[in-house]
């Protein structure tokens, strides 16, 4: 993607360093940070300087590269994998990337590991971009279908599943960008997505690409769907179970319920590495991250040109801050995968092990 | 209710002035404001210094008193009623109170109107407190029923329907306060309620009364219900149609959907003046207020001890800010009215025209 005319990704290799866009500063400030150590990579994931399931995976892969520079022994590899896996529990791309890196590096001699790690992490990043291109292509017909019967296509999305959440291109937003580029009149309702307000990242991304969008409070989506203002809901996913349950940013389930109640199709965009073949019933099998209550008690904003965090209530008040919820497969119209749009069922997903399905 | 040991209501007569708690300063600052003119009363309602359907009604009644001091002619009465009715379109208590005042004052000579207006507005305020006491009594058995089978009763509420939203006592919170006073172990999940964050008023109220409560983002309620963490949802209402559709703060519909999906009972607390006997299908018949986008673009908070409003995104971004939504009667387990708990149906509600039903 281009920002101010300059091509960017959300994570990239810069010589022997790793560069990221520091997303905790957005949408106020576009700033690139460099990661030189495993510790910095783990911190970037934990503090959500990088976030979004695919990007967490790619950053973890690069984190293992940095770890190999520090200690390429078997013990060093294990410890680094452990440290990265402990950063965030829900997005399965993290585990997928770490396991892929370990499988590649473990058989090698220690002194061959750093070079191989760079190559493998680069491959993970490149493949992620390809997966998202495929998701864009497969999702496009869903938008074209709406455009065939009405002027403007209104999509509602929750959280940020754009290029900032992936290496480039995005998952949920990928078909939207493609549709816009192909001249469809497409407008996006953007959920604010408290407590971290990732909706502001989405609004920033979409505006940067020229896609008309409107920010709404997380409470508004049901009302919009009741009034016929939403043609389609498309969200990303942090982990999808083998039977098609979608674990995604907290609040997604509420939108899926409203979509079902109002007859609005509800899709999740899901690259292969987001599927957890070991999870079946997501409510039972997928751990939900509980984050610090400060994220709810405080809000990031801009005051007199500077970025500040303000308290919105009593600092002593009790807060609960689950970061994800589960949308049961029964509420999901379909999964837009890199292999095609499939039903959110064990059968639909199992096809992804085989040939291209669409 | 007592604040710092001193008894308060949300609106009261103070000699020949009207006093209110300025709710735009809460939860940071508890401050009393005085209203001397119709214009001040209208502004207080419009800017949400006072909010909550019952309190809007009572404040409008007092606003007409102040108007009678300025111009007690028929033209003055009509103009004042028009000005107040234009402040906020959704809560029907406003119309109810204004019409009741007009019916009382219209037949009188102009010079008798001010005194009669004070008496009628005082009566409306007193009656509101009585209605809420009745709601507390009728709602209590619902909480006792849960307490009979488990230690702690977990209630989820949206927005603020406590004493701050009524003259005193509250609607949705009234049974909760009574249950707590009677020794039940009751805990409240408090939705933040973006964009105006009335959940922080609720958390402040509950804490002041010693009721354990936990603030959550609006996105979290579905997740909590999926996990069995909510025994009961109780919300207030801004207008209930004659067939039992509940128009309430934006986002209520999403919680009702989750409650239905998870088998959690969903109740609205509804004093008589909140029922609009002229509305049937709420989606068709009840106007939904669209408020300024600034409420979404900015957040009130506290920074270094002072109250500030911070921008959370691009000031130029498009925002939609509907203030209410409609929960269809089919999703409502029951209405806790001042006459008893009734089904959310035309038959259930019609009983309220007659004798006490519970």
Interface residues (C-beta under 8 A of the other chain):
Chain A: X27 X189 X192 X193 X194 X195 X197 X200 X203 X204 X207 X212 X213 X214 X215 X216 X217 X218 X219 X220 X221 X222 X223 X224 X226 X227 X249 X250 X251 X253 X254 X255 X257 X258 X261 X283 X288 X296 X297 X298 X299 X300 X301 X302 X303 X308 X310 X311 X312 X313 X314 X317 X318 X319 X320 X321 X322 X324 X325 X326
Chain B: X27 X189 X192 X193 X194 X195 X197 X200 X203 X204 X207 X212 X213 X214 X215 X216 X217 X218 X219 X220 X221 X222 X223 X224 X226 X227 X249 X250 X251 X253 X254 X255 X257 X258 X261 X283 X288 X296 X297 X298 X299 X300 X301 X302 X303 X308 X310 X311 X312 X313 X314 X317 X318 X319 X320 X321 X322 X324 X325 X326
